[in-house]
Structures are given as C-alpha cells and as structure tokens.
C-alpha cells in the first residue's frame, strides 16, 4: 500500500443495526469491519458515501458535532441508544463543495444532517473511539451511475490529504431475497458478485472498460435480482471514481455470506 495516499474502501454495512447487536448471520461481516482498520493508515478524516441519503444535488454534512439518525424500525430498544460522538469537519465539507463547484457540479452543505446507520454502523465497528472527524456525502436521487463515478473522481485528491473515502452500501441488496428459502438465491447472488469482482479487480481491463461496465451494471448477470433498486450499489461507483485514478485495480478484502447471499468488500490502495 502506498504511504502517499489513503486507500478507498467499499463495505457492505449489513442490515440495520444488526452488526452492532451480534446478530448471528452478521458475525462474519462484523468481524471483518472490526479488523479492517488495522490494515489501513490512520485517516486524518473520513468521508462516508452512505446508501441511506439521497438528494437532488450532492449534499455534504457540515455539522461540527453530528448526532444520530436511527433510520430503522422494529429493533430492540438499545438499538436506539447507540452513540457515536464523533466530530464533523466543516472545513473539509467546504473543500468538497469547492472541488465539486470547480468541476461544474452543484452541491450544498447541510448542517442538520446526522449520522444515519449506513455511516454509524461501520464506523462504530471500524473506529470505535470516535476520534476521527467524519463528513457524509449523499447519493444523487437520479441514481445515475456515471454521475456517481464522476462524484468519486472529484473526491480523489482528498486521498493525498490522508482522508479515507468510505463507501457504505451493499454489494447485494434485495430485501425479499435475504429472507427467501429459494435455493437459487445464493447462486444468483454469486453470479453478480463474480461479475462485480471481475469488473473492478481483474487485470487486463482498462479504466474505461471498468467504468463502462459499471455504468451498464443493469446488464450484468442477475443484476436486477441483486439490486431491484441500486442505491446500495452506487456508493461503490463513487469509490471506483475516487480510487481508480491512482489505484486502477481494486482488491477484494472481504467475501462472505449474509442470509444465504454473497456479499463483498473492496479496497483501492
């Protein structure tokens, strides 16, 4: 891993607060998130692209002290008592807005946005001491894959400042399939995971090839079964945009099963 730039990491964040509750199906994923930061340089700050925030234009959290947004329901009372008292980074948020503006991309700052579970669940496991400033970046309601790759490219210079770019979504996200007893579910999830892994980790593809495949992701094997709606996949597109310029080939750093479906995490180092 280069000591000059920070890596870019995409993680599957699991179901609601379940990784924090010790839910049995999440043990493999939880163990990964608890251990992955040990292999990364210490960030100066973290920018989280969360699948649980969509806006018409790129929106950046700039609260100096973000609170908690428990954007789930039906879980035990302690699920609504989790705390992650991390600082925000208004100056970094402003810098991101300026980078976007320089590329002709509209953005706005949001001082009221709290940490949703797409952010606080992986962060509580990866950096439990809450001592690294965090800024959240929304997805675009358009769900345009090319636009999300473009967002990532704008973020790429932050790697040279020691900023960890963290995409938090899911490489598989079909809620009905998670709880289905259909024996074909696992194989169908593996077909898409194989395609995704090949697209971003296999040598021999150009950056243009990889980008074209990700833009056209709906034509991948079992794509629409694995992602009936793509909001949990698009943080990966942002990570690809941010990571692929300096790190053309990603590495799969986690591969496991969640409710009988294949899920993966990727690192651009």
C-alpha positions, 0 to 999 in steps of 0.5 A: 500500500502506498504511504502517499495516499489513503486507500478507498474502501467499499463495505457492505454495512449489513442490515440495520443495526444488526452488526452492532447487536451480534446478530448471528448471520452478521458475525462474519461481516462484523468481524471483518469491519472490526479488523479492517482498520488495522490494515489501513493508515490512520485517516486524518478524516473520513468521508462516508458515501452512505446508501441511506441519503439521497438528494437532488444535488450532492449534499455534504454534512457540515455539522461540527458535532453530528448526532444520530439518525436511527433510520430503522424500525422494529429493533430492540430498544438499545438499538436506539441508544447507540452513540457515536460522538464523533466530530464533523469537519466543516472545513473539509465539507467546504473543500468538497463543495469547492472541488465539486463547484470547480468541476461544474457540479452543484452541491450544498452543505447541510448542517442538520444532517446526522449520522444515519446507520449506513455511516454509524454502523461501520464506523462504530465497528471500524473506529470505535473511539470516535476520534476521527472527524467524519463528513457524509456525502449523499447519493444523487436521487437520479441514481445515475451511475456515471454521475456517481463515478464522476462524484468519486473522481472529484473526491480523489485528491482528498486521498493525498490529504490522508482522508479515507473515502468510505463507501457504505452500501451493499454489494447485494441488496434485495430485501425479499431475497435475504429472507427467501428459502429459494435455493437459487438465491445464493447462486444468483447472488454469486453470479453478480458478485463474480461479475462485480469482482471481475469488473473492478479487480481483474487485470487486463481491463482498462479504466474505461472498460471498468467504468463502462461496465459499471455504468451498464451494471443493469446488464450484468448477470442477475443484476436486477435480482441483486439490486431491484433498486441500486442505491446500495450499489452506487456508493461503490461507483463513487469509490471506483471514481475516487480510487481508480485514478491512482489505484486502477485495480481494486482488491477484494478484502472481504467475501462472505455470506449474509442470509444465504447471499454473497456479499463483498468488500473492496479496497483501492490502495 
